[in-house]
Amino acid sequence: MTLPIYSALALSAPFNTLIDVWQSAHPDTPLAICWHPSTVIEQQLNQGAEADVVIATVDTVDRLIDKGIADGSSRIEVVDSPIGVAVLAGAVAPDISNLDRLIASLLAARSVAWSEAGASGVWFSRLLKQLNIDEPLRARGTVIPAGFTAEQLVNGNADLAVQQISELLMVEGIDVVGPLPPEAQQPISLSAAVLTCAQQPERASAFLAWLKTSAVTDIFNQFGMQRRD
């Protein structure tokens, strides 16, 4: 029987591999994963959407538990996912090694792409205001409501794309320059829980336990993610 899951987009890249790993061990439980930004996941669950598992930002899971939509006793911590910068494959990589050089590179770009629906985009928008460069970047920025910002590199709309590194890696034809420097970095922390409307709570719990295994952790690490405990 299919296990329905709502998951943050950040995990879609590692799950290209992890789905096969899961299916090999649990052939009777195929995964049906709906990939969305955490803001969209929260909105849909608040409106009555049903699934067995949710994986989303820590704050999102907090609120879902507070509302009784997710089971707090089942909650686990999953990963910290860093935010990075990408360019079109073969393009000259900008210098983002420290905060001053990041600012200079952002201001020098023809256009920077980010998504304000995703957790990384929310942070990046806040960062631009803190750095007092929001106005010039937004004036020529490529701000998308949701999805993969690196697609804006491939279609020529932007020179730089900012998003969680795992999300950047979902787009072919781009190069990840690296993570934002420590002074600008805010890893997106993800948690998971069984939803109180779950039709298969035991299988959902088994899935969450599997997320904490070393084999899964190793694959997360390949995408720059760090396990949360």
C-alpha positions in Angstrom: 0.0 0.0 0.0 1.3 3.4 -1.0 2.7 5.7 1.8 1.6 9.3 1.1 4.2 11.9 2.2 4.4 15.7 2.1 8.0 16.8 1.9 10.0 20.0 1.5 11.6 20.4 -1.9 15.1 20.4 -0.3 15.0 16.6 0.0 14.0 15.9 -3.6 17.6 15.6 -4.9 18.8 13.0 -2.3 15.5 11.1 -2.7 16.2 10.4 -6.3 18.5 7.8 -4.8 16.8 7.2 -1.5 13.5 6.1 -3.1 15.3 3.1 -4.6 17.0 2.3 -1.3 13.6 2.4 0.5 11.9 0.3 -2.1 14.6 -2.4 -2.0 14.0 -2.8 1.7 10.2 -2.2 1.6 8.9 -3.5 -1.7 5.3 -3.6 -0.3 5.3 0.1 0.6 5.9 2.4 -2.4 6.3 6.1 -1.5 4.0 8.8 -3.0 5.8 12.0 -2.2 4.3 15.5 -2.9 7.2 18.0 -3.1 6.4 21.5 -2.1 8.0 24.5 -0.2 7.2 24.2 3.5 4.9 27.2 3.3 2.7 25.4 0.7 2.7 22.2 2.7 1.5 24.0 5.7 -1.2 25.8 3.8 -2.5 22.6 2.2 -2.5 20.6 5.4 -4.3 23.4 7.2 -6.9 23.2 4.4 -7.6 19.6 5.1 -5.1 17.8 2.8 -4.3 14.3 4.0 -1.1 12.2 4.1 0.7 9.9 6.5 4.0 11.8 6.9 5.2 15.4 6.8 8.8 16.6 6.4 9.1 20.3 6.6 11.0 23.2 8.3 11.2 23.0 12.1 8.9 25.9 12.5 6.3 24.4 10.2 6.3 21.1 12.0 6.0 23.0 15.3 2.9 24.7 14.2 1.4 21.6 12.7 1.9 19.8 16.1 0.4 22.8 18.0 -2.7 22.6 15.7 -3.0 18.8 16.2 -2.4 18.1 12.6 0.9 16.3 13.3 1.7 13.9 16.2 4.3 15.5 18.4 5.3 12.2 20.0 6.4 10.9 16.6 8.5 13.9 15.7 12.1 13.5 14.6 14.8 15.9 13.5 16.1 15.2 10.0 18.8 17.5 8.5 20.3 21.0 8.3 20.4 22.0 4.7 22.7 24.9 3.7 21.9 27.7 1.3 24.2 28.1 -1.7 24.7 30.0 -5.0 24.8 28.6 -8.5 25.7 29.8 -12.0 25.1 28.5 -15.5 27.4 25.6 -16.3 30.8 26.9 -17.5 30.2 30.5 -16.3 32.8 32.2 -14.3 32.1 31.6 -10.6 31.7 34.7 -8.5 33.7 35.2 -5.3 31.4 34.5 -2.4 34.1 33.6 0.1 33.2 36.2 2.6 30.3 38.7 3.2 31.9 41.7 1.5 32.7 39.6 -1.6 29.2 38.1 -1.6 27.6 41.5 -1.6 29.9 42.7 -4.4 29.0 39.6 -6.5 25.3 40.0 -5.9 25.4 43.7 -6.9 27.5 42.9 -10.0 25.0 40.3 -11.3 22.6 41.2 -14.1 19.9 39.4 -12.1 19.7 37.1 -9.1 17.0 34.5 -8.8 15.4 33.4 -5.6 12.0 32.0 -4.5 10.1 33.8 -1.7 7.9 30.8 -1.0 10.7 28.6 0.1 12.5 28.8 3.4 15.8 29.7 1.8 14.1 32.5 -0.1 12.5 33.8 3.0 15.9 33.9 4.7 17.6 35.5 1.6 15.0 38.2 1.4 15.6 39.1 5.0 19.3 39.0 4.5 19.1 41.5 1.6 17.3 43.9 3.9 19.8 43.5 6.6 22.6 44.2 4.1 20.8 47.2 2.7 20.9 45.9 -0.8 17.3 44.8 -1.1 16.2 47.7 -3.3 18.8 47.3 -6.1 18.6 43.5 -6.2 14.8 43.4 -6.2 14.6 46.0 -8.9 16.3 43.6 -11.4 15.9 40.3 -9.5 14.1 37.2 -10.8 11.8 36.4 -7.9 9.7 33.3 -8.5 6.8 32.2 -6.3 8.0 28.6 -6.0 10.1 25.9 -7.7 13.8 25.6 -8.5 15.6 28.9 -8.9 18.4 27.4 -11.0 16.0 27.0 -13.8 16.2 30.8 -14.2 19.9 30.3 -15.1 19.2 27.8 -17.8 16.4 29.9 -19.4 18.6 33.0 -19.3 16.6 35.1 -16.8 19.3 35.3 -14.2 23.1 35.1 -13.7 23.0 33.8 -10.1 20.6 31.6 -8.3 20.2 31.3 -4.6 18.5 28.3 -2.9 19.3 25.3 -0.7 22.2 23.5 -2.4 20.2 20.3 -2.6 17.5 22.2 -4.6 20.1 23.8 -6.9 21.4 20.3 -7.7 18.0 19.3 -9.1 18.6 21.4 -12.2 20.9 20.2 -15.0 23.2 22.6 -16.8 24.3 24.6 -13.7 27.3 24.7 -11.4 27.0 25.2 -7.7 29.5 27.8 -6.7 29.3 26.9 -3.0 27.4 27.7 0.2 26.8 31.2 1.4 29.7 32.4 3.7 29.2 31.9 7.4 28.2 35.5 8.0 25.3 35.1 5.6 24.5 31.4 6.1 21.3 30.2 7.6 20.9 26.4 7.1 17.3 25.3 6.7 16.5 22.8 9.5 14.0 20.1 8.6 11.9 17.9 11.0 9.4 15.1 10.3 6.3 13.7 12.0 3.5 11.3 11.5 0.2 13.1 10.7 -2.7 12.5 13.0 -4.9 11.6 10.0 -2.4 8.9 9.0 -4.0 5.7 7.7 -0.8 3.7 8.1 0.8 5.0 11.3 3.0 2.0 11.8 4.4 2.2 8.3 4.8 6.0 8.7 6.8 5.4 12.0 8.9 2.8 10.2 9.7 5.4 7.5 10.7 8.0 10.1 13.0 5.4 11.8 14.6 4.7 8.4 15.3 8.4 7.9 17.7 8.2 10.9 19.7 5.2 9.6 23.4 5.6 8.6 22.7 4.6 5.0 20.2 7.6 4.6 22.6 9.9 6.5 25.4 9.1 4.1 23.3 10.0 1.1 22.1 13.3 2.8 25.8 14.1 3.4 26.5 13.8 -0.3 24.2 16.7 -0.9 25.8 18.9 1.7 23.2 18.1 4.4 24.1 17.5 8.0 22.0 15.1 10.2 20.0 16.7 13.0 19.6 14.9 16.4 
